[in-house]
Amino acid sequence: MLRRLRDAGYHVAPILTPDATRFVGPLTFSALASEPARIGLYDDPELPIPHTTLGQSADLIVVAPATAHLIARFAAGLADDLLTATLMASASPVLLCPAMHTEMWEQPVVQENLATLRRRGVLVLEPERGHLAGGDEGAGRLADPATIVTLVERIIKGYRGPLTGRRVLVTAGGTREPIDPVRVITNRSSGRQGYAIAEVAARLGAAVTLVTTTDRTLAIDVVGRIEVVEVVTAAEMREHALTLAKEMDVVVMAAAVADFTVDPAPNKLKKAAGPPQLALVATPDILVELVANRRDGQVIVGFAAESTDVLANAQAKFERKGVDVLVVNDVMTPGAGFESPTNEVRLLLRDHEPVAVSMRTKEDVALEVLTRVVALLPQGDQ
Ligand code: CTP
């Protein structure tokens, strides 16, 4: 791989972990790369802080093979050797090429660490099936060097993730329907799941527009790729969503839209006048309108909040709304749904059994949803 990268014209600075030197001598690396191989943080008196120099100057950091231990250290933010310190000291894209025994690869902790890293924008090239150390066979073999080099070239040329070049509209939060200048009808939606979808979509490379009723802080908007449109009522959300959707490849309606609104009184209703009679009127179903007006190839995701007969109600909603993916929340489950940082959902998809997504952070749920969306997008038209 080193030779191929050099042949392709790249300047390659190798870092070996101390364990890697048990398998290959640093001299081999030094001979094949553009610079001598580095191992320790304190080895070179000429370069007292090698991790920052290396981390800042790299256009891309490739970790191949990435072991379960390295993946765990990187996910935890450790910086206890030159490689992890360089990863921490860098804002460059990172490509992990995991390689390990099948049993290790299939460990939930390894997969969860990778999901965390993917959510942070790290690119992962899945290992292949084949012969493994010790004569075993299965998933876990390092990807083919030619595949790694091709991906390196794509990344350097600007590839960021599976949603690069796609426009994604996300709605978030509960709408507020004014009764008078003081009071509103609203719901318990915190907007967290919608924000998580917007952030993860941006990390996967999408240009994201977030139509929201809440002003949560975006944990990432590193490159200003999340455009935020603030709205209050269902009517405002509908107007923006329908207009913006005309330009979008993906629409995710994570907002809890009021089903009923009221014509607001111009002045504050006075208590002395007694309990007001509110004439509630149904709001239009934005999701149904989005589906009716969808562009060719557009993927539309809806949410369902249910408290009884969850699957049956959700299945009926899936058919009624005509979406491609329905993210189903049982609002009675502790730790899931409204106001919680975690969520547990089921995904309904066309011609597919329901997919159970166990309790995890809303970012990791977002990644599951968006992975399905990526698979549904028409390929080759970005
Ligand atoms: N939704 C919408 N417009 C509305 C109401 C809901 O676009 N006026 C969207 C929500 O954003 C969500 C989906 O429809 O993606 C389902 O919302 P939910 O409240 O679960 O379903 P309802 O259609 O309100 O049905 P019900 O109240 O019977 O559960």
Boltz pocket constraint, residues with backbone or C-beta under 6 A from the ligand:
constraints:
  - pocket:
      binder: B
      contacts: [[A, 234], [A, 253], [A, 254], [A, 255], [A, 256], [A, 257], [A, 258], [A, 259], [A, 283], [A, 284], [A, 285], [A, 286], [A, 287], [A, 288], [A, 301], [A, 302], [A, 303], [A, 304], [A, 305], [A, 306]]
      max_distance: 6.0
